[in-house]
Amino acid sequence: MALVRRVAAVIPLVGAVTTAAALTGAAFLTVAHAGCDEAGRFVKTGESIEFVGGCVNGADLPAAPTADNAENVDRFGGSKKP
């Protein structure tokens, strides 16, 4: 009876460790096959830090809101409020 209790106590732990290992492996495979040749790096220029290189082009990103229309921007979605 004591052996059954020990096995029953260990099964959730084994399941959690197996799930964590599978998710970690999936994350590594996703990053390895992302198709980005240059990962990019952070460079300190003066008092600011810039991200140089990488797969994301600045032209692909949406423009930041200006000060005159910043109150009409939904902070979570980035689109204008109705």
MODELLER restraints for C-alpha pairs under 7 A, 6 or more apart:
rsr = mdl.restraints
at = mdl.atoms
rsr.add(forms.Gaussian(group=physical.xy_distance, feature=features.Distance(at['CA:36:A'], at['CA:55:A']), mean=5.64, stdev=0.5))
rsr.add(forms.Gaussian(group=physical.xy_distance, feature=features.Distance(at['CA:38:A'], at['CA:53:A']), mean=6.60, stdev=0.5))
rsr.add(forms.Gaussian(group=physical.xy_distance, feature=features.Distance(at['CA:38:A'], at['CA:54:A']), mean=5.28, stdev=0.5))
rsr.add(forms.Gaussian(group=physical.xy_distance, feature=features.Distance(at['CA:38:A'], at['CA:55:A']), mean=6.89, stdev=0.5))
rsr.add(forms.Gaussian(group=physical.xy_distance, feature=features.Distance(at['CA:39:A'], at['CA:53:A']), mean=6.89, stdev=0.5))
rsr.add(forms.Gaussian(group=physical.xy_distance, feature=features.Distance(at['CA:39:A'], at['CA:54:A']), mean=4.68, stdev=0.5))
rsr.add(forms.Gaussian(group=physical.xy_distance, feature=features.Distance(at['CA:39:A'], at['CA:55:A']), mean=6.98, stdev=0.5))
rsr.add(forms.Gaussian(group=physical.xy_distance, feature=features.Distance(at['CA:40:A'], at['CA:51:A']), mean=6.79, stdev=0.5))
rsr.add(forms.Gaussian(group=physical.xy_distance, feature=features.Distance(at['CA:40:A'], at['CA:52:A']), mean=5.54, stdev=0.5))
rsr.add(forms.Gaussian(group=physical.xy_distance, feature=features.Distance(at['CA:40:A'], at['CA:53:A']), mean=4.19, stdev=0.5))
rsr.add(forms.Gaussian(group=physical.xy_distance, feature=features.Distance(at['CA:40:A'], at['CA:54:A']), mean=4.01, stdev=0.5))
rsr.add(forms.Gaussian(group=physical.xy_distance, feature=features.Distance(at['CA:41:A'], at['CA:51:A']), mean=5.66, stdev=0.5))
rsr.add(forms.Gaussian(group=physical.xy_distance, feature=features.Distance(at['CA:41:A'], at['CA:52:A']), mean=5.43, stdev=0.5))
rsr.add(forms.Gaussian(group=physical.xy_distance, feature=features.Distance(at['CA:41:A'], at['CA:53:A']), mean=6.52, stdev=0.5))
rsr.add(forms.Gaussian(group=physical.xy_distance, feature=features.Distance(at['CA:42:A'], at['CA:49:A']), mean=6.40, stdev=0.5))
rsr.add(forms.Gaussian(group=physical.xy_distance, feature=features.Distance(at['CA:42:A'], at['CA:50:A']), mean=5.53, stdev=0.5))
rsr.add(forms.Gaussian(group=physical.xy_distance, feature=features.Distance(at['CA:42:A'], at['CA:51:A']), mean=4.47, stdev=0.5))
rsr.add(forms.Gaussian(group=physical.xy_distance, feature=features.Distance(at['CA:42:A'], at['CA:52:A']), mean=6.07, stdev=0.5))
rsr.add(forms.Gaussian(group=physical.xy_distance, feature=features.Distance(at['CA:43:A'], at['CA:49:A']), mean=5.59, stdev=0.5))
rsr.add(forms.Gaussian(group=physical.xy_distance, feature=features.Distance(at['CA:43:A'], at['CA:50:A']), mean=5.27, stdev=0.5))
rsr.add(forms.Gaussian(group=physical.xy_distance, feature=features.Distance(at['CA:43:A'], at['CA:51:A']), mean=6.28, stdev=0.5))
rsr.add(forms.Gaussian(group=physical.xy_distance, feature=features.Distance(at['CA:43:A'], at['CA:52:A']), mean=6.79, stdev=0.5))
rsr.add(forms.Gaussian(group=physical.xy_distance, feature=features.Distance(at['CA:44:A'], at['CA:50:A']), mean=6.29, stdev=0.5))
rsr.add(forms.Gaussian(group=physical.xy_distance, feature=features.Distance(at['CA:72:A'], at['CA:80:A']), mean=5.59, stdev=0.5))
rsr.add(forms.Gaussian(group=physical.xy_distance, feature=features.Distance(at['CA:72:A'], at['CA:81:A']), mean=5.71, stdev=0.5))
rsr.add(forms.Gaussian(group=physical.xy_distance, feature=features.Distance(at['CA:73:A'], at['CA:79:A']), mean=5.81, stdev=0.5))
rsr.add(forms.Gaussian(group=physical.xy_distance, feature=features.Distance(at['CA:73:A'], at['CA:80:A']), mean=4.63, stdev=0.5))
rsr.add(forms.Gaussian(group=physical.xy_distance, feature=features.Distance(at['CA:73:A'], at['CA:81:A']), mean=6.00, stdev=0.5))
rsr.add(forms.Gaussian(group=physical.xy_distance, feature=features.Distance(at['CA:74:A'], at['CA:80:A']), mean=5.82, stdev=0.5))
rsr.add(forms.Gaussian(group=physical.xy_distance, feature=features.Distance(at['CA:74:A'], at['CA:81:A']), mean=5.87, stdev=0.5))
